[in-house]
Amino acid sequence: MIATLDGAIQYKGDTGAIGYPGDHALMAGLRSLADVVVMGAGTVREYDAWPDDAPPLAVVSRSLDLDFDGGVFEGGRTIVVTCGSAPADRLERARERADVLLAGETFADIGPALDELAARGLGRMLCEGGPRLLAQVAAAGWLHELCLTLSPMVIAGDAFRVLNGPDLDEPLRLRLLHAVPDGDYLFTRYAVE
Ligand SMILES: NC(=O)c1ccc[n+]([C@@H]2O[C@H](COP(=O)([O-])OP(=O)(O)OC[C@H]3O[C@@H](n4cnc5c(N)ncnc54)[C@H](OP(=O)(O)O)[C@@H]3O)[C@@H](O)[C@H]2O)c1
């Protein structure tokens, strides 16, 4: 994730406005270490394609309001993580275009879906957000490391923070593994204790 110094994950709805090429290079490096990239549908809807040299993408969605004809689903590598209560017609379309993982009927907890990905040999997961999904990953006890780039700007406003969800039962304490400056940007990597 990338955030401004005042904690915003985007400026006026635009995540690119706080990013820069160095962070994109870091993201590509992180992807190269992962078995699968897990992403919420809200973020996936902003993608036109998924790179061939990246690990497969697992899209988490209950509505299945996704562009199954778009580039993200080309090549048949994409995994759709959804639940039994998803609309039947969209579920059928998802099955034509992707590998569908059904995580229970209503999908109240993301944990079992992530357990299932791990059981398929995709245990090294890179969750690229967005903030609503990431809050659920943390609530389910699946946040083990946080790679956070600090973008050298403040923007005020009411943008989401890195995690957007109800209070966790207890604050998660993290340990700084490293902090690497790149000009005025700072790449940090924390591990959950
Ligand atoms: N600054 C950064 O580093 C960064 C990183 C990533 C994303 N972003 C930005 O964040 C924005 C999107 O963030 P967001 O938090 O709104 O969306 P998100 O977390 O990407 O996606 C939320 C969607 O994921 C699905 N979902 C999440 N939890 C689920 C569950 N337990 N069961 C079933 N489906 C579930 C739902 O999809 P359905 O509605 O389809 O059911 C939900 O609407 C984008 O603008 C993106 O650019 C910024």
The ligand as an SDF file (V2000), in Angstrom:
LIG
                    3D

 48 52  0  0  0  0  0  0  0  0999 V2000
   -3.0120    3.5690   -2.0740 N   0  0  0  0  0  0  0  0  0  0  0  0
   -2.9570    2.2860   -2.2500 C   0  0  0  0  0  0  0  0  0  0  0  0
   -1.9280    1.6640   -1.9850 O   0  0  0  0  0  0  0  0  0  0  0  0
   -4.1610    1.5250   -2.7790 C   0  0  0  0  0  0  0  0  0  0  0  0
   -4.0920    0.1320   -2.8730 C   0  0  0  0  0  0  0  0  0  0  0  0
   -5.1940   -0.5470   -3.3490 C   0  0  0  0  0  0  0  0  0  0  0  0
   -6.3310    0.1350   -3.7290 C   0  0  0  0  0  0  0  0  0  0  0  0
   -6.3610    1.4710   -3.6210 N   0  0  0  0  0  0  0  0  0  0  0  0
   -7.5740    2.1980   -4.0200 C   0  0  0  0  0  0  0  0  0  0  0  0
   -8.6160    1.7890   -3.1720 O   0  0  0  0  0  0  0  0  0  0  0  0
   -9.8550    1.9450   -3.8690 C   0  0  0  0  0  0  0  0  0  0  0  0
  -10.7510    0.7330   -3.6450 C   0  0  0  0  0  0  0  0  0  0  0  0
  -10.7220    0.3860   -2.3020 O   0  0  0  0  0  0  0  0  0  0  0  0
  -11.9910   -0.2250   -1.5480 P   0  0  0  0  0  0  0  0  0  0  0  0
  -11.5780   -0.4270   -0.1400 O   0  0  0  0  0  0  0  0  0  0  0  0
  -13.1870    0.5980   -1.8660 O   0  0  0  0  0  0  0  0  0  0  0  0
  -12.2480   -1.5760   -2.3170 O   0  0  0  0  0  0  0  0  0  0  0  0
  -11.5620   -3.0250   -2.2820 P   0  0  0  0  0  0  0  0  0  0  0  0
  -11.1320   -3.3980   -0.9060 O   0  0  0  0  0  0  0  0  0  0  0  0
  -10.5670   -3.0950   -3.3850 O   0  0  0  0  0  0  0  0  0  0  0  0
  -12.7930   -3.8980   -2.7430 O   0  0  0  0  0  0  0  0  0  0  0  0
  -13.9550   -3.9440   -1.9440 C   0  0  0  0  0  0  0  0  0  0  0  0
  -14.8410   -4.9840   -2.5850 C   0  0  0  0  0  0  0  0  0  0  0  0
  -14.2530   -6.2550   -2.3880 O   0  0  0  0  0  0  0  0  0  0  0  0
  -15.2790   -7.2110   -2.2130 C   0  0  0  0  0  0  0  0  0  0  0  0
  -15.1680   -7.7530   -0.8590 N   0  0  0  0  0  0  0  0  0  0  0  0
  -14.4390   -7.2770    0.1560 C   0  0  0  0  0  0  0  0  0  0  0  0
  -14.5900   -8.0630    1.2270 N   0  0  0  0  0  0  0  0  0  0  0  0
  -15.4050   -9.0670    0.8740 C   0  0  0  0  0  0  0  0  0  0  0  0
  -15.9290  -10.1960    1.5280 C   0  0  0  0  0  0  0  0  0  0  0  0
  -15.6300  -10.5070    2.8000 N   0  0  0  0  0  0  0  0  0  0  0  0
  -16.7480  -10.9650    0.8620 N   0  0  0  0  0  0  0  0  0  0  0  0
  -17.0350  -10.7080   -0.4110 C   0  0  0  0  0  0  0  0  0  0  0  0
  -16.5750   -9.6700   -1.1110 N   0  0  0  0  0  0  0  0  0  0  0  0
  -15.7780   -8.8610   -0.4550 C   0  0  0  0  0  0  0  0  0  0  0  0
  -16.5900   -6.4860   -2.4000 C   0  0  0  0  0  0  0  0  0  0  0  0
  -16.8260   -6.5690   -3.7960 O   0  0  0  0  0  0  0  0  0  0  0  0
  -18.2720   -6.5320   -4.4570 P   0  0  0  0  0  0  0  0  0  0  0  0
  -18.7430   -5.1480   -4.2640 O   0  0  0  0  0  0  0  0  0  0  0  0
  -18.0110   -6.9030   -5.8860 O   0  0  0  0  0  0  0  0  0  0  0  0
  -19.1070   -7.5500   -3.7510 O   0  0  0  0  0  0  0  0  0  0  0  0
  -16.2140   -5.0710   -1.9890 C   0  0  0  0  0  0  0  0  0  0  0  0
  -17.0770   -4.1080   -2.5350 O   0  0  0  0  0  0  0  0  0  0  0  0
   -9.5200    2.0950   -5.3270 C   0  0  0  0  0  0  0  0  0  0  0  0
   -9.8170    3.4210   -5.7280 O   0  0  0  0  0  0  0  0  0  0  0  0
   -8.0200    1.8540   -5.4070 C   0  0  0  0  0  0  0  0  0  0  0  0
   -7.3670    2.6720   -6.3590 O   0  0  0  0  0  0  0  0  0  0  0  0
   -5.3030    2.1930   -3.1530 C   0  0  0  0  0  0  0  0  0  0  0  0
  1  2  1  0
  2  3  2  0
  2  4  1  0
  4  5  1  0
  4 48  2  0
  5  6  2  0
  6  7  1  0
  7  8  2  0
  8  9  1  0
  8 48  1  0
  9 10  1  0
  9 46  1  0
 10 11  1  0
 11 12  1  0
 11 44  1  0
 12 13  1  0
 13 14  1  0
 14 15  2  0
 14 16  1  0
 14 17  1  0
 17 18  1  0
 18 19  2  0
 18 20  1  0
 18 21  1  0
 21 22  1  0
 22 23  1  0
 23 24  1  0
 23 42  1  0
 24 25  1  0
 25 26  1  0
 25 36  1  0
 26 27  1  0
 26 35  1  0
 27 28  2  0
 28 29  1  0
 29 30  1  0
 29 35  2  0
 30 31  1  0
 30 32  2  0
 32 33  1  0
 33 34  2  0
 34 35  1  0
 36 37  1  0
 36 42  1  0
 37 38  1  0
 38 39  2  0
 38 40  1  0
 38 41  1  0
 42 43  1  0
 44 45  1  0
 44 46  1  0
 46 47  1  0
M  CHG  2   8   1  16  -1
M  END
$$$$
